[in-house]
Amino acid sequence: MASNDRPRTGGSPRPLRAGDTWWYAAVAGEAAGSFTTRVRTRARRGCLGAVLLLTVVYAGLVLTATGRRWGDAATTGRRADTAAAALLRDHPSLAGLTTLSLVLGCVLLLAVGLIGRRYVLTGLAAGGVVTALALTGLLRLYAPRPRLTGTGALLPSGFPSAQTALALGVALGLALVVPHRLRAPAVGAATLWAAAVGAYTVADGRHRPGDVIAAALLVLAVFCGILALRARKGEVRPAPRRLPAPAALLVLLPLVLVAAGGLAAGIWLLGDTLALPATAPYDPAELRLAHRCGQALAAGVTATAGIVLLLLLRHVDVDGPPPPYRLGGPFAEAAGAPEDEELVGPFTEDLDHEIS
């Protein structure tokens, strides 16, 4: 026995068997190039990137006078946008339908997870939604922001948007509770619904576009953190590499178009809308342009959040531990294990050792 080896206190709880070597599974899961390490690294980078972008949005749209002026113009411009104003005027029931859809979305998330007997993943998804809402409430209460301007009080600030956080939280939570083969169409359709909820809150004047953008980034950061913790515990495994089903393409194509078109149009219009004069009166055409720019950016960022999580979970199954690491090669041969019989591990004489 080497000087740095020692017997395990109490002995091994069970002998190592072929395909059931927990010690080697742990070592393989922590290797630098292992599957779980790659998933954890990608999820951690996604979480940090979302937090960084959230900080930039907060600093640019809340703390700066230009950002606040643009947000106020985008909110006020909803009255100058005749199409949005006519839609809200002709369909006053949209407010109740939005609230009802949020309730049904939460029920659907829990029902899918419980029917599929994914109790742990359902708890994680529900915990992610609750965490996102809790962080949203804390930011709305305690995040520093200016209260007054030279002309009086600002519009009530709703940074970030609780409705968007709840809707997108349900959408991204489906990525945990839905089976891998149905993940793309389910998350894609739910993300489109979340983008519609955010667009409605902006058109109705409840939130500024920056509130919706911040909520989307916050939810993305929360679920990337959950995925990183799941991978850190070794509870992810490779999924079969299959081509997307036609049903998935029917949902993912509109999602990609909303993300790309919203970001492109919003960034293109942003340069013109940021040049608003410092004081009123404003041109109604400029207000309408600011409103449409904010709608495009809010929808684009919300759709992009869903796409980012789907890319992080590409070929990743979050249901259960990774497949067991099968001991073989020179270690097994040196151990003298006969074929088709249980392996005795890498030690040739004594099974009850560990590396200190």
Secondary structure, DSSP 8 states (H G I E B T S, - for coil): --TTEEE-TT--SS--BTTB-HHHHHHHHTSTT-HHHHHHHHHHHHHHHHHHHHHHHHIIIIISHHHHHHHHHHHHTTTT-HHHHHHHHH-TTHHHHHHHHHHHHHHHHHHHHHHTT-HHHHHHHHHHHHHHHHHHHHHHHHS----EETTEE------S-HHHHHHHHHHHHHHHHS-HHHHHHHHHHHHHHHHHHHHHHHHTTSS-HHHHHHHHHHHHHHHHHHHHHHHHTT--EE-------HHHHHHHHHHHHHHHHHHHHHHHHHHHHTT--SSS---HHHHHHHHHHHHHHHHHHHHHHHHHHHHHTTTEE-SS--------THHHHHTT--TTS----S-SS-S-EEE-
